[in-house]
Amino acid sequence: MKELRRHIEEIIQLTESEFELIATYFTERKFKRGDYVVRQGIKVDHTFFVVEGMMKLIFDDESGKEHILSFAMENWWETDYLAFHKRTQATMSLKCLEDTTVICLSFEDYHNLCAAVSKMEHFFLNKATSGHLASQQRILSLLASTAQERYFKLIHNYPSLTKRVSKSQLASYLGLSRETLSRLYKGK
C-alpha cells in the first residue's frame, strides 16, 4: 500500500488516519504473465492500480485482429473505463504482459471511498483529466503525425517500454506494420 499512498500524495496530502481508511477500500491481487484481468464481454467491476508489472488494454475486432489501445505499467491506473462507469460488459480486454501485482478498487468502493474521504474525488478527477488529455494527444498523434514521429515520441516519453514489450506490440500500439517499425528501429 505504500506505493498507492505515495501515488495519491503526488496530488493530495493525507493524514495517517485518512490513508488507513482509504486502504480499507482496496485489495491486492497478483496475476501471471498472460492472465486476463478484464475480458471482453464480461462485466467490469474494478479499476486497477499497477504496483508491479505491465498490462496491455486491447480490443479484438470482428476479424480477430488485436489492437493495443494502451500499456499500463507501475503507478498507472487501467480498466475498461466505459464498462466500469456504465456498469456494462467490457468491449476491451486487459492482459498481463508480465507477472503483475495490482491494487483493485471496486465500483461500489470507488463511490463509497469518495463519499468517505472527499479529497479522493479531487484525486480521481485529476487522474481522469490526465487520462483524457493523454487520449486526445494519442488520437491527434495517430491522425497528424508520421510513423517516425509517433515512434520517436513514444521512445522519448516511455524509454523503458521498448525494453519491456515486443516490436509487434509496439507496432500495434503505434498503428504500424511490424516491418515499418523495424525500419524505424534500425534508423534511430
TAWOHU-V953925 format. One record per helix or strand of 2 or more residues. SS is the DSSP state (alpha for helix, beta for strand). FROM is the first residue (numbers start at 1). TO is the last residue. If there is no record, write none. Layout:
[[SS,FROM,TO] [SS,FROM,TO]]
//
This chain:
[[alpha,2,8] [alpha,16,23] [beta,27,31] [beta,36,38] [beta,46,52] [beta,55,60] [beta,66,72] [beta,77,78] [alpha,81,86] [beta,93,96] [beta,100,106] [alpha,107,116] [alpha,119,144] [alpha,147,157] [alpha,161,164] [alpha,167,174] [alpha,178,186]]
//
